[in-house]
Amino acid sequence: MNQLDLVVISKNKSFIERCRTLCADFDFQYAYFGSSEDFFERSEHAPTIKCFILDCTKFENIHEAAGTIQVARQMMDSSYIITILNSKVDPEGMELLKKSGANLIMLDNEFTTNSKLEFVASQVIKSAFIPVKVADLIPESRINGHLYMLMPVNRKFLKIYKPGSKIDNAFIAKYTEAKELYTHRNDLSAWVEYVQKYQAKDDNAGARNCRANFLKLQQAFLELVILISDQTVSTSFAAGKELFALCEKFCADLLVSLKDVTAPWEAVNNSSVGDFGSVERGTAVAAYAGMLAEQISPEVAPKAMMGGLLADIGLILVSPEVSRKIRTGNLSQLTGEERMEYVKHPIYGLNQILSKRIPLDDLIKDMILMSHERIDQKGFPNKPAAIKMKEEPMIIRLAQELDDALTIKLGKERIDFDNTFKSFLSGKLNEGDGYPLIMLLKLNPLIRRTGNASESSHS
Ligand SMILES: [Fe+2]
């Protein structure tokens, strides 16, 4: 049986081509079917599909769409189902589609012209299985979700733990060498609950807590991004406020737990998911921004985390081609028009957040809008005079650049964390790089700190 990451059901050539290119870029296993009947007859594919896209633009009415989604949902209980519509639906119609099993509803123009699909697909496919550390397992405990092991030979996930069974020393010993096991994204809350419930007071407690908080934030952030970028219907403003508040809370929890570990920078580096230059780095950037702010201007650390989290939301609204060039590090290949689109992403992002009536503090607005500005005015989009530049928004740019330096790129050699971290900061101090010197000088203690990479990377 073929393992499929993404399946699209459509007759529309541009939708099929869009999915095919995306899957080629991300190295996802992909298939398309001309109709849902064709697909339903080949149901042997269903259990492995992580992302299922159903084009409903040619359907007669919302009930036909709902019926097809229901059948699909019965065949694929853990897949992420995206439904494409060609017109807005009223909140009741939306509710019906969601109840039938759709995870996300997109409009056809949104599907082909912006980069939301890249964001969602990379989240739900790449992070369909989320790594958890064997060292985070606690003897004599029980988890309410499944655990999986990645088989190195065929890269398949093998179920090795059933919810509710006892984890004993023998189980832990069996997988210690593997270091990492996996939980399905649908079981993530069970994992977080587990870590919080047992609260083992061992040497690993701090790092374990950090990782759980990081995952919680990642999950809430995914939902927030989907809500903020939603163009199908006027989403409930209350839901947006609620999710924003949840992200604020999870950021605060993460910051507290990071203060509890001896190697917080490494803990973030080890927990992060997603490619650089993409929105999904938001959680890692948020954590770095919070920790940098602790050195530069501690009172703004919680806001810096929210600024870091949201700064690149505008990238969802750029075209697939622009986001592709960003993701592959080919900014120099942007055409004039594409570059214009790219430099506006901080503005797009801020406007989109405000359009959902999410209450943003002025400083967080500045952090989003000025996340690419520099005091030498070589930044974008507005190039304010140095005198008008506040220090805090520049924390976001620094956090993003640090994240870029520290991220292990696919196909590149693993970097030495401590050396890269220190040479990044001393490089900034030597060159200035569009930052005020007084801000960079506050980072000196980080350059002199003694790294303890072993604590979190090998625990
Ligand atoms: Fe950005």
Residues whose N, C-alpha, C, O or C-beta is under 5 A from the ligand:
A	BS01	LIG	A311 D312
